[in-house]
Amino acid sequence: MLIRPRRNRKNEVIRSMIRETSLTPQHLIAPLFVIDGKDQNIPIKSMPGYSRLSIDHLIIEAKELYSLGVKTVALFPAIQDSLKTSDAREAFNDSGLNARSIMALKEAIPGIVIMGDVALDPYSSEGHDGLVDPKTGEILNDATLEVLAKQAICEAKAGVDIIGPSDMMDGRVGFIREALDQEGFKNTLIMSYTAKYASGYYGPFRDALDSAPKKGDKKTYQMDPGNGAEALREAALDEAEGADILMVKPGLPYLDIIYRLKQNFALPIAAYNVSGEYAMVKAAAQNGWIDHDKVVLETLTCFRRAGADIILTYHAKEAAKLLNA
């Protein structure tokens, strides 16, 4: 045989020299859950190894991530039920938990990059990403945009670097971009949840924030898992409306969507390795069915190979430790 592909796999030096896909801590964003109070570190049962953190513990966790090379975090506040209302007004409270968390992190770690979530479900008594018509149950698209813009401005004032609209309302990227620009936040990025699917993989996340819908589901605004071409349409709209980064969520079942966006758009592509994917790896590893560390790094590498420039993942800290070893 003249051609033997195995020669290129002869040893680790050769394999690493010609490896097509790289993975470093700088490619990762760590989602973090924050709660009110002090000295609070409350484990999330469906996400082994993950907790809801009060701001003091949030700072400790973010400092460790930063030291490992994971210098961007995405914040998700879990607020008290008494603050949840039908108009989700706590979403744009300049003195609320979210704003205070952003300001505290920026003060403690000046170089950190913070991504803020923009959606109403953590603040809504209805548990939906948009405002709900009390008579019909319809999710009100255009009325929601006004609240999302206020939320984005609130986060930008607090010091957030990246706005992450995860609501999937039509037109929200352009509406938020215009609102940010009018308030002088022209350099605040928008990482749009471009192709966010109505997935069954979000369960542990909703446990963490207690943000599941009280009635109905999210299928009228999140994408149908059977659709692929629709993601290209959503991406084209987000690009035209001023998005800086396009995201696909969930990640593993939608590697084909990540690839299609990477092939068709010049913007950076992000993937969200979601809570259900994380929980499955943890559960299988705890039962001894898989090698946890190998699967974590393989999973994240596969996101990169598919075309993801950025990966939001609950494995960020443990992956960074493995990569730095």
Number of C-alpha atoms within 10 A of each C-alpha: 3 4 6 8 8 8 10 15 14 10 10 9 11 12 13 13 9 10 11 9 13 11 20 15 23 17 21 28 27 21 22 19 21 27 24 20 11 11 12 17 17 15 14 17 13 20 22 13 12 17 20 22 25 21 25 18 18 23 19 14 14 22 18 13 23 20 10 19 20 24 22 24 24 21 20 23 25 21 21 13 13 8 15 20 16 17 17 27 16 20 31 22 16 16 12 16 21 29 23 18 24 24 17 18 24 18 13 13 15 9 12 20 20 24 26 28 25 26 25 31 24 28 28 26 21 25 26 25 30 29 25 21 11 10 6 7 12 13 19 14 19 15 12 22 23 14 22 27 23 19 29 28 26 21 28 24 18 19 22 26 21 25 28 24 26 23 26 24 21 16 15 23 30 20 17 27 22 17 19 24 13 11 11 13 16 12 11 19 20 25 25 29 27 32 30 23 23 18 17 10 21 16 18 20 20 18 15 24 21 17 23 21 16 11 10 13 13 20 12 13 18 19 21 16 16 8 11 15 11 14 21 17 13 20 24 17 17 24 20 11 17 18 26 18 23 29 28 26 27 24 27 19 13 19 20 14 25 27 17 17 27 19 11 11 14 11 15 17 24 30 31 24 23 22 23 19 21 19 21 14 19 19 16 13 15 13 8 10 10 14 12 16 15 11 13 18 17 13 17 27 18 16 25 24 17 20 23 26 21 22 26 23 24 23 24 25 22 16 23 22 13 15 14 11 6
